[in-house]
Amino acid sequence: MGEFKVHRVRFFDYMPSAIRAMAFNSRTERLALSRADGALEVFNFADSYFQEKVIPGQDGRAVEALCWVRGRLFSAGLNGEITEYDLENLRPKYTMEAYGGPVWTICSNSQGTHLAIGCEDGTVKIFEVLEETIRFQRNLDRQKGRIISLSWHPSGALIAAGMMDMIKVFNAESGHATHRLLVERGVGASKSREVVVWSVAFLSDHTIISGDSAGKVQVWDGVTGTLVRTHLVTKWDVLALSDESSLLAGTSEGTVVQFQFISSTVDQHDKEWVRTRTFKNHTHDVRALAHTDTAVVSGGMDTQLVVRPLLEKVEKNTQESALRKIAFPHRSLVSCGKKAGMLLFQFHGHLELWRLGESDGHGKPGDSLPVKRKPEKLIQLKRKGDDHICCSALSPCGGWLAYSTISSVRLYRLQYNGSNISITKVAKLPKVLRSAHQLCFSSDSSKLFASTTHSSVIIIALSQSECKYLHTLRPKSGTRQPVHLMSASEDGKWLATANSDCEIHVYSLHKLKLHCTVPVYSSCPTAMAIHPTTSNLVMVHADQQIFEYSLVQKEYTEWSRKLQKQGLHHLWLARDTPITHLTFNPRNPAHIIMHDTYMFCIIDQNLICKTFQVRSLFGVKLQTMAYHMEHLLCVSLLEDHSLVVVERPLLDIASQLPAPVRQKKFAT
C-alpha cells in the first residue's frame, strides 16, 4: 500500500495452554473449557462461537473435570477441591474440600439436583445442589481403587463408575454396588499392566459405554452386567467419551472416532453401535470432547479448540458446515504506548515491556528497511501472589503500567533516563479499586479506567505526587455482566464500555455520567473505537456486522444505515474469527483499520456503500481473502503514523510439545 511504515513484531512468544476438560450446556449453548494453567473459558456457540468470558487461573489449581448444573458451572481437580464459579464477576464463587484426596471426575444428574464426584480414596461422594452452594449428602460404598470416571443414568437412580480394570454400577439411593464389569487388558497386554477406564457413558436404555487405556471402546448391557461388543480403536489410550445421538471417542493419537447406533447391514433390523468415522484434527492427546446438535467439539494437548460439523446435520457448503479451529483468545493480550513506541505483552504469570526498533531508511512500498536500533526488552515484571493476571494496560505516554488479578490491582510508575529505566510501584491505591475486569488509560495518560462489578467503571486520577479516586460510572440498565471491552476517545470526552449482555454504554468524562446507551444488538461486540474527529463510535460484532453510532446525535450514522441496508459482502460474513481490534487512519479519516487473527484490513467509508472496498495487509482485495502465515495478535497505530503489527508464527504444536503421551501417569 505504501501508506505506512510497518513494525512487524514477532517476539511475543505467547503459547496457549493445553485443554484439560470441557462441558457443554445445551440449554444456553455455552461451552466451558479448562486449561492446564487453571484458566476457564466460556464460549457462546449461539453467537458465532465467541469467547465471551475468561476466568483466570491460579497456581496450584488444576481443573480435571467440569460440569454444568442449569446455568451454574462447577469444577473438580487433583487438589481435592470442588469449585463453583461466579460467571458475573469472573472468579471462583467458593471452594469446598472433598476430603477424598484428588478428585478425578464430576458429573450431575439430569434433574440438576445432585453432583457426584470420584475420588482418589475410592469413594463416590454425592452432594446436594442448593440455591447458593452445595452440601455433602453421602458416600457410596467405598472401593479399593481410585474412581477415574463417572456417568449418571438419565433417571438419576444409577451411577456408573470407571476404575482400574473394572466398572462399578451403584444404586444412587442405597449407595450399594449392583454390578461389577471386568475390563479386559487386551490382546498381548502384560498381566501386570492395569487398564484405566478413562471414561464411561450411561445411556437411557441402560447401555454403558467405556473407553480405556488399552485403546478399546466397549459396549455393556447395564441391566445384566455383560459385555456386548468391543471396538479396538487405537493401540493407545481412549481418553474421552461424549454421548448423544452419536457416540464420540477421543484418543491419545489425536483422533476422534464416531460411533452411530444403526443397523450394521442392509437387511438387519436390530441396531447396534457401529464405528462410522474417524477425524484427525489434533496432533496430540484429545483430552476433552463435547457434542452439540450439529457438531463435534474437541480439545487437548495441542491447545486448539476444534469444532467439526457433522455433515449429515448441516447444510453443505455453508458457514455452518465449515471446520473451525480456535487457537488464540478473542481478546487482546497486547497494549501499545502509542506516544512512546512501546509494547506491553501479557502472560498469565508476568508482563513484558518492549521498546520498538527504529529505522531511518526510506524505500518503495514493500521494501524491508534497515534497522538502526533493534527492539529491546526493557522490563519483565512478575506478578505477585498465586492469582494469574486477568488484564493489563500501558499508558500512551509509556509512563504508567497497570495490571489486575482477581484479588488486587497494581499500578507502576515508569521513568526513563536515556537507556536506563526505573519502575516504582504506587504504594497506596484507592480502597475502592480492589480488582478489575478491564483496564484502560486516557489518551493524555492522566486517568486510569478500571471496570469492576456490574459493568461499573472506576476513574482514578494520576499525577506525579498521588493517585486519587475521582468517580464511579454506572449503567442504568442494572446489568450484572462484566465489561469485556473499553475504549476512551482521543479528545478525552468519551468512554465506551461493552459487556456480555451485548450492551454498549457511553459515558461523558466531562460530566462524569452516562451519556447514552447504544441500541442493543443481538450479537456481542468484539471490538470498538471512537473516531478522533467525528466522535462516532464504530463497533464490530461477533457475527461480523459493522455499525457506526454518532455520540453527538445519539443515533446510527447515515453511513451505518446504508451499510446495513445494502448488506455486507458474503466473503466478509463467511470469516470464522472475530475482529479483535480497530483504529483509524489520522491521515485519512474515512479509513477504518481493523484485524482478526488472520487478516488485517482497511475499510474505506467513502467506497464501502458502492463496492465494499476492503484491502488486506499487502493491498490484496477481500475477494481473494489472502491469509498470511502468521497469526495477528495486535495492530496499532503510533503517534508518528507508523503501524505496529504483532504477529505470532503459525503454531507448530508438534515441535513445541513433547511426544504424545501414550500411557498416562497418575498424580498422587
C-alpha positions in Angstrom: 0.0 0.0 0.0 2.9 2.4 0.8 0.7 4.3 3.3 2.5 3.2 6.5 5.9 2.3 7.8 5.2 -1.1 9.4 6.9 -2.6 12.5 6.4 -6.3 12.1 6.8 -7.6 15.7 7.5 -11.3 16.1 8.9 -11.5 19.6 5.7 -12.0 21.5 6.2 -15.7 22.4 2.7 -16.4 23.6 1.8 -20.1 23.8 -1.8 -21.2 24.7 -2.2 -23.8 27.4 -3.4 -27.3 26.8 -7.2 -28.0 27.1 -8.0 -30.4 30.0 -11.8 -30.6 30.3 -15.0 -29.4 28.6 -18.7 -29.2 29.3 -21.4 -28.1 27.0 -24.7 -26.6 28.3 -27.3 -27.3 25.6 -29.9 -25.1 27.1 -27.8 -21.9 26.9 -25.5 -23.1 24.1 -22.4 -22.3 26.2 -19.2 -24.4 26.1 -17.0 -24.2 29.2 -13.4 -25.4 28.9 -10.5 -25.6 31.3 -6.8 -25.3 30.5 -3.7 -26.8 32.1 -2.8 -23.5 33.7 -6.2 -23.5 35.6 -7.9 -20.9 33.4 -11.6 -21.3 32.4 -13.1 -20.0 29.2 -16.8 -19.8 28.2 -17.8 -19.8 24.5 -21.2 -18.7 23.2 -21.9 -21.2 20.4 -25.1 -19.4 19.6 -23.1 -16.2 18.8 -20.5 -17.4 16.2 -18.6 -19.3 18.8 -17.4 -16.1 20.5 -15.3 -16.4 23.6 -17.4 -14.2 25.9 -15.8 -14.9 29.3 -12.4 -15.9 30.7 -11.8 -16.7 34.3 -8.0 -16.5 35.1 -6.2 -19.5 36.6 -4.3 -19.8 39.9 -1.1 -21.5 40.9 -1.9 -24.9 42.3 -5.5 -25.1 40.8 -5.6 -27.8 38.2 -9.1 -28.4 36.8 -9.6 -32.0 35.9 -13.3 -32.0 35.2 -16.2 -29.6 34.5 -19.9 -29.8 35.0 -22.9 -27.5 34.2 -25.9 -27.6 36.6 -28.5 -25.5 34.8 -26.6 -22.2 34.4 -24.1 -22.9 37.2 -20.6 -24.1 36.5 -18.7 -26.5 38.8 -15.2 -27.9 38.6 -13.1 -30.6 40.4 -9.4 -31.0 40.4 -6.5 -33.0 41.7 -6.1 -30.5 44.6 -9.1 -32.3 46.1 -11.5 -29.4 45.9 -14.8 -28.7 44.3 -15.3 -25.1 43.0 -18.3 -23.2 41.8 -17.6 -20.2 39.6 -19.1 -16.7 39.7 -19.8 -16.1 36.0 -20.7 -12.5 36.6 -17.6 -11.5 38.5 -15.3 -14.0 36.7 -13.8 -15.6 39.7 -14.4 -18.7 41.9 -17.5 -18.2 44.0 -16.5 -20.7 46.7 -14.3 -23.8 47.0 -15.1 -26.8 49.1 -12.8 -29.6 50.2 -14.0 -33.0 49.1 -12.0 -34.9 51.8 -11.3 -37.8 49.5 -7.9 -36.9 48.0 -7.5 -35.8 44.4 -10.9 -35.6 42.6 -10.8 -37.1 39.1 -14.3 -36.6 37.8 -17.5 -34.7 38.5 -21.0 -35.1 37.0 -24.6 -34.2 37.8 -27.9 -36.0 37.4 -30.2 -34.9 34.6 -32.5 -33.3 37.2 -29.8 -30.9 38.3 -30.3 -31.7 42.0 -27.2 -33.6 42.8 -23.5 -33.8 42.0 -21.3 -36.9 42.1 -17.5 -36.8 42.3 -15.0 -39.6 42.0 -12.0 -39.5 44.4 -8.6 -41.0 44.8 -9.6 -42.8 48.0 -12.1 -44.9 46.2 -15.3 -43.1 47.2 -18.1 -41.7 45.1 -19.4 -38.7 47.0 -22.9 -37.2 46.5 -23.5 -33.5 47.0 -26.9 -31.8 47.0 -27.1 -28.7 44.9 -28.7 -25.9 46.9 -29.6 -22.4 45.7 -26.3 -20.7 46.7 -24.0 -23.6 47.5 -23.7 -27.4 47.6 -24.0 -29.7 50.6 -22.4 -33.1 51.2 -25.1 -35.8 51.4 -23.5 -39.2 51.5 -20.7 -41.6 50.3 -21.5 -44.6 48.1 -19.8 -47.9 49.0 -16.0 -47.3 49.2 -13.9 -49.2 46.6 -10.3 -50.3 46.8 -9.1 -48.2 43.8 -9.4 -44.6 42.7 -12.6 -43.5 40.9 -11.5 -42.2 37.5 -14.8 -41.5 35.6 -18.5 -41.3 36.4 -21.7 -41.1 34.5 -25.2 -40.8 35.9 -28.1 -42.6 34.3 -30.7 -40.1 33.0 -33.2 -41.5 35.5 -30.9 -40.5 38.4 -31.2 -43.9 40.0 -27.9 -45.4 39.0 -24.3 -44.3 38.6 -21.6 -46.0 36.6 -18.0 -45.6 37.9 -14.9 -46.3 35.8 -11.9 -47.6 37.9 -8.8 -49.7 37.4 -9.6 -52.9 35.5 -13.4 -52.5 36.1 -16.6 -50.6 36.1 -18.9 -50.5 39.0 -22.7 -49.7 38.8 -24.1 -48.1 42.0 -27.6 -47.6 43.2 -27.7 -43.9 43.9 -30.2 -44.2 46.8 -28.8 -47.1 48.7 -25.1 -46.5 47.8 -24.5 -50.2 47.2 -22.9 -51.6 44.0 -25.3 -53.6 41.9 -22.8 -54.8 39.1 -19.1 -55.2 38.6 -18.0 -55.2 35.0 -14.4 -56.5 34.5 -12.5 -54.8 31.7 -10.1 -56.9 29.6 -6.5 -55.9 29.3 -6.4 -56.5 25.6 -4.6 -59.0 23.3 -0.9 -59.4 24.1 -1.1 -57.0 27.1 1.0 -57.7 30.2 -1.0 -59.2 33.1 0.8 -56.8 35.4 -0.4 -53.7 33.5 -3.6 -52.2 34.8 -6.3 -51.0 32.5 -7.6 -47.5 33.3 -11.2 -46.8 32.5 -10.8 -43.2 31.5 -14.4 -42.5 30.6 -17.9 -44.0 30.9 -21.2 -43.1 29.4 -24.5 -44.4 30.9 -27.3 -44.2 28.2 -31.0 -44.1 28.8 -31.5 -47.6 27.5 -29.1 -48.8 30.3 -26.3 -49.3 27.8 -22.9 -48.5 29.4 -20.0 -47.5 27.1 -16.5 -47.3 28.3 -13.1 -46.0 26.9 -9.9 -47.3 28.4 -6.1 -47.2 28.3 -5.9 -50.4 26.2 -7.4 -48.5 23.3 -10.9 -50.1 23.5 -14.4 -48.7 23.3 -16.6 -51.3 24.9 -20.4 -51.6 24.9 -22.0 -53.2 28.0 -25.5 -54.2 29.0 -26.1 -52.3 32.2 -29.1 -54.5 33.2 -27.3 -57.8 33.1 -23.7 -56.5 33.5 -22.5 -58.3 30.4 -20.2 -57.2 27.6 -22.0 -56.7 24.3 -19.3 -55.5 21.9 -15.6 -54.4 21.9 -14.2 -51.9 19.4 -10.4 -51.6 19.3 -9.9 -48.1 18.0 -6.2 -47.4 18.9 -3.1 -49.0 20.3 -3.0 -46.4 23.0 -5.5 -44.7 25.3 -9.1 -43.7 24.7 -9.3 -40.7 26.9 -12.7 -39.1 26.4 -16.2 -40.1 25.5 -19.3 -38.0 24.7 -22.7 -39.5 24.3 -25.7 -38.1 22.5 -27.4 -39.3 19.3 -24.0 -40.5 18.3 -21.0 -41.6 20.4 -17.6 -39.9 20.2 -14.2 -41.3 21.5 -11.0 -39.2 21.7 -7.7 -40.9 21.7 -4.1 -40.1 22.6 -3.2 -40.3 18.9 -5.1 -37.1 18.3 -8.1 -38.8 16.6 -11.8 -38.6 17.3 -13.8 -41.8 16.4 -17.5 -41.5 15.8 -19.9 -44.4 16.5 -23.6 -44.4 15.5 -26.5 -46.5 16.7 -27.5 -48.0 13.3 -28.0 -51.4 11.6 -24.7 -52.8 10.5 -26.1 -54.5 7.5 -28.8 -53.5 5.0 -31.2 -56.3 5.8 -30.6 -56.3 9.6 -33.3 -54.7 11.7 -31.6 -54.8 15.1 -29.4 -51.7 15.7 -26.0 -51.6 17.3 -23.2 -49.2 17.9 -21.1 -49.1 14.7 -17.9 -47.3 14.1 -18.6 -44.9 11.2 -15.9 -42.2 11.0 -12.5 -41.1 12.2 -11.5 -37.5 12.4 -7.9 -36.4 12.7 -7.7 -32.7 13.7 -5.2 -32.9 16.6 -1.5 -33.7 16.8 -1.6 -34.9 20.4 -3.9 -36.3 23.0 -7.6 -35.5 22.8 -8.4 -34.8 26.4 -11.9 -33.5 26.2 -15.0 -33.9 23.9 -18.4 -32.3 23.7 -21.3 -33.0 21.4 -23.7 -30.3 20.1 -26.8 -30.8 17.9 -24.7 -30.3 14.8 -21.0 -30.7 15.6 -18.2 -32.5 17.4 -16.2 -30.3 19.7 -12.7 -31.5 20.8 -9.7 -30.2 22.6 -6.5 -31.4 24.1 -2.7 -31.1 24.4 -2.2 -29.2 21.2 -4.2 -26.3 22.8 -6.7 -25.8 19.9 -10.5 -26.0 20.2 -11.8 -27.7 17.2 -15.5 -27.6 16.1 -16.1 -30.1 13.4 -19.7 -30.1 11.9 -21.4 -33.4 11.3 -22.2 -33.0 7.6 -25.4 -35.1 7.9 -26.8 -32.5 10.3 -25.9 -29.3 8.5 -26.4 -27.9 5.0 -23.3 -28.5 2.9 -21.2 -25.6 1.6 -22.5 -23.2 4.2 -20.8 -21.3 7.0 -22.2 -23.9 9.5 -20.5 -26.7 7.6 -17.0 -25.2 7.9 -14.4 -26.7 10.2 -13.3 -24.2 12.9 -10.1 -24.1 14.9 -9.8 -21.6 17.7 -6.2 -21.2 18.7 -6.0 -17.8 20.4 -8.1 -15.7 22.8 -10.8 -13.4 21.4 -9.3 -10.6 23.4 -6.1 -8.5 23.3 -3.0 -9.5 25.2 -1.0 -6.6 23.8 -1.1 -3.0 25.0 0.6 -0.2 23.0 2.2 3.0 24.3 1.5 5.0 21.1 3.4 8.1 22.0 6.4 6.2 23.5 6.7 3.5 20.8 6.4 0.7 23.4 4.5 -2.6 23.7 3.3 -4.4 26.8 2.8 -8.2 26.4 0.6 -10.1 28.9 1.3 -13.6 30.0 -0.5 -15.3 32.9 2.5 -15.1 35.2 4.3 -11.9 34.1 4.4 -8.9 31.8 7.0 -7.9 29.3 7.7 -4.3 28.3 9.4 -3.8 25.0 10.7 -0.7 23.1 10.2 -0.9 19.4 13.2 -0.7 17.0 14.0 2.3 14.8 14.9 2.8 11.1 16.0 6.0 9.4 15.9 4.4 6.0 13.4 5.1 3.1 12.2 2.8 0.4 9.4 2.0 -2.0 6.3 0.1 -0.9 7.1 -3.5 0.1 10.8 -2.8 0.9 12.4 -4.0 4.2 14.1 -1.0 5.8 17.5 -1.3 7.6 17.3 -1.3 11.4 19.1 1.4 13.2 18.1 0.3 16.7 16.9 -3.2 17.5 13.8 -3.8 19.6 14.7 -4.1 23.3 13.0 -5.8 26.2 13.0 -3.2 29.0 11.2 -4.9 31.8 9.9 -8.3 32.8 7.5 -7.9 35.7 6.5 -10.9 37.6 3.0 -10.9 39.2 2.6 -11.1 43.0 0.6 -13.9 44.6 -0.9 -17.1 43.2 -3.7 -15.5 41.1 -2.9 -15.2 37.4 -3.1 -11.8 35.5 -6.5 -11.2 34.0 -5.9 -7.8 32.4 -3.2 -5.1 31.9 -2.6 -1.8 30.3 0.2 0.6 29.3 -0.4 4.3 29.2 0.0 6.1 25.8 3.0 8.1 27.1 4.7 4.9 28.4 4.9 6.4 31.9 2.3 4.1 33.6 1.7 0.4 33.7 -1.2 -1.4 35.5 -2.4 -5.0 35.8 -5.0 -6.8 37.8 -5.7 -10.2 39.2 -9.0 -11.3 40.7 -7.7 -10.2 44.1 -5.8 -6.9 43.5 -4.8 -4.1 41.1 -1.2 -3.0 40.9 0.0 0.3 39.4 3.5 1.2 38.5 5.3 4.5 37.5 7.9 4.2 34.7 10.7 6.7 34.3 13.3 6.9 31.6 16.8 8.3 31.8 18.5 7.7 28.5 19.0 4.0 28.1 18.0 3.4 31.8 14.5 2.7 33.1 13.2 2.7 36.6 9.9 1.2 37.8 8.2 2.2 41.0 5.1 0.7 42.5 2.4 3.1 43.5 2.1 2.1 47.2 -1.4 3.4 48.0 -4.2 2.9 45.7 -7.8 3.9 46.5 -9.5 1.2 48.6 -12.4 1.1 46.1 -10.0 -0.3 43.5 -9.8 -4.0 44.5 -9.8 -5.8 41.2 -10.7 -5.1 37.5 -12.0 -7.0 34.5 -10.5 -4.4 32.1 -8.0 -1.6 32.4 -7.6 1.4 30.1 -5.7 4.8 30.3 -7.0 8.1 28.9 -5.2 9.4 25.8 -3.3 12.0 27.9 -2.3 9.4 30.4 -3.9 11.4 33.3 -6.6 8.9 34.2 -6.9 5.2 34.7 -10.3 3.5 34.0 -11.0 0.2 35.7 -14.1 -1.9 35.0 -15.4 -3.7 38.1 -18.6 -5.4 39.2 -22.0 -4.9 37.4 -20.3 -3.1 34.4 -19.3 -0.2 36.6 -16.1 1.8 35.8 -13.9 3.4 38.5 -12.0 6.5 37.4 -8.6 7.1 39.0 -6.7 10.5 38.5 -3.0 10.1 38.1 -0.3 12.6 38.9 3.4 12.6 39.8 2.6 13.0 43.5 -0.6 11.0 44.1 -3.2 8.6 42.8 -6.7 9.8 43.6 -10.2 8.3 43.2 -12.5 10.5 41.1 -15.8 8.8 40.4 -17.6 5.6 39.6 -19.6 5.4 36.4 -22.6 3.0 36.5 -25.0 2.0 33.7 -28.8 2.4 34.3 -29.7 -1.0 32.8 -29.0 -2.9 36.1 -26.8 -5.4 34.3 -24.7 -7.8 36.3 -22.5 -8.9 33.5 -18.7 -7.9 33.3 -17.2 -5.5 30.8 -15.0 -7.1 28.2 -14.3 -4.0 26.0 -13.4 -0.4 27.0 -12.4 2.5 24.7 -11.6 6.1 25.5 -11.7 8.9 22.9 -8.6 10.8 21.9 -10.1 14.1 23.0 -10.8 12.9 26.5 -14.6 13.5 26.2 -16.0 9.9 26.0 -15.6 6.5 27.4 -17.4 3.5 25.8 -17.8 0.1 27.5 -19.3 -3.2 26.3 -20.5 -6.2 28.3 -21.5 -9.8 27.6 -25.2 -8.8 27.7 -24.5 -7.1 24.4 -24.9 -3.7 26.0 -22.7 -0.7 24.9 -22.7 2.3 27.3 -21.1 5.6 26.5 -20.1 8.0 29.3 -19.3 11.7 29.3 -16.0 12.2 31.0 -16.6 15.9 31.4 -20.0 15.4 33.2 -19.0 12.1 34.7 -22.3 10.5 33.9 -23.9 8.2 31.4 -24.3 9.9 28.1 -26.2 7.3 26.1 -26.7 3.6 25.5 -26.4 2.2 22.0 -29.4 0.2 20.9 -28.8 -3.4 21.9 -27.9 -5.7 19.1 -28.3 -9.5 19.4 -24.6 -10.3 18.8 -21.8 -9.5 21.3 -19.4 -6.7 20.3 -15.8 -7.9 19.8 -14.1 -4.6 19.0 -14.9 -0.9 19.1 -13.3 2.5 19.0 -14.3 6.2 19.0 -13.3 8.2 15.9 -10.9 11.0 16.9 -12.5 13.7 14.7 -16.2 12.8 14.2 -16.8 11.3 17.7 -18.6 8.4 16.1 -18.4 5.0 17.8 -17.5 2.2 15.4 -18.4 -1.3 16.6 -17.9 -4.8 15.1 -19.8 -7.8 16.5 -19.2 -11.5 16.7 -21.5 -12.1 13.6 -19.1 -9.7 11.7 -21.7 -6.9 11.4 -20.3 -3.3 11.5 -22.1 -0.4 13.0 -21.3 3.3 13.4 -23.1 5.4 16.0 -23.0 9.1 16.4 -22.3 10.1 20.0 -23.4 13.7 19.4 -26.7 12.8 17.6 -27.3 9.7 19.7 -28.3 7.7 16.6 -26.7 5.5 13.9 -25.0 7.4 11.2 -26.2 7.6 7.6 -23.2 5.5 6.5 -24.2 2.8 9.0 -27.8 2.8 7.8 -26.7 2.5 4.2 -24.3 -0.3 5.0 -27.0 -2.3 6.9 -29.5 -1.7 4.1 -27.0 -2.9 1.4 -25.6 -5.8 3.4 -22.1 -6.8 3.9 -20.0 -8.8 1.4 -20.6 -12.6 1.7 -16.9 -13.3 2.0 -16.7 -10.9 4.9 -19.6 -12.6 6.7 -18.1 -16.0 6.0 -15.0 -15.3 8.1 -14.8 -17.5 11.2 -12.7 -15.4 13.5 -13.9 -12.2 15.2 -12.4 -8.7 14.7 -10.4 -8.1 17.9 -9.1 -4.5 17.4 -9.9 -1.5 15.3 -8.4 2.0 14.9 -8.4 4.9 12.5 -6.0 6.4 10.0 -5.4 10.1 11.0 -4.2 10.9 7.5 -7.5 9.7 6.0 -10.4 9.9 8.4 -12.6 7.7 6.1 -10.3 4.7 6.7 -11.1 2.3 9.4 -8.3 -0.1 10.3 -9.2 -3.5 11.8 -8.0 -7.0 12.1 -8.8 -10.5 13.2 -6.5 -13.4 13.9 -5.7 -14.0 10.2 -6.3 -10.7 8.4 -5.6 -7.0 8.7 -7.7 -4.7 6.5 -8.7 -1.1 5.8 -12.3 -0.2 5.2 -12.8 2.9 3.1 -16.1 4.6 4.2 -16.2 6.6 1.0 -16.4 3.5 -1.1 -18.0 0.9 1.1 -21.5 1.7 0.1 -20.6 1.3 -3.5 -18.4 -1.7 -3.8 -17.4 -2.7 -0.2 -13.8 -1.8 -0.7 -11.6 -3.7 1.8 -7.8 -4.1 1.5 -5.6 -6.6 3.4 -2.1 -6.1 4.7 -0.3 -6.0 1.4 -3.0 -4.5 -0.8 -4.9 -7.7 -1.7 -8.6 -7.2 -2.0 -11.0 -9.0 0.2 -12.3 -11.0 -2.8 -9.1 -13.0 -2.8 -9.0 -13.4 1.0 -5.2 -13.8 1.1 -4.3 -15.3 4.5 -0.7 -14.9 5.7 1.5 -17.4 7.5 1.2 -15.6 10.8 -1.5 -15.1 13.5 -2.2 -11.4 14.1 -2.4 -10.6 17.8 -2.4 -6.8 17.6 -2.4 -4.0 15.0 -1.9 -0.5 16.4 -1.0 3.0 15.0 1.7 5.0 16.7 1.7 8.8 17.0 4.3 9.0 14.2 1.7 7.3 11.9 3.8 4.1 11.7 1.9 0.8 12.1 2.7 -1.9 14.6 1.7 -5.4 13.6 2.2 -8.0 16.4 2.4 -11.4 14.7 2.7 -14.9 16.1 4.1 -17.5 13.7 1.7 -20.3 12.9 1.8 -22.6 15.9 3.8 -25.7 15.2 2.4 -27.5 18.1 4.1 -30.8 17.3 7.5 -29.2 17.6 6.8 -27.4 20.8 5.2 -30.2 22.8 6.6 -33.5 24.0 5.7 -36.7 22.1 2.1 -37.7 22.5 1.5 -39.2 25.9 0.9 -42.9 25.3 0.5 -44.2 28.9 -0.9 -41.8 31.4 0.7 -41.3 34.8 -1.3 -40.6 37.8 -0.7 -37.6 40.1 -0.5 -38.6 43.8 
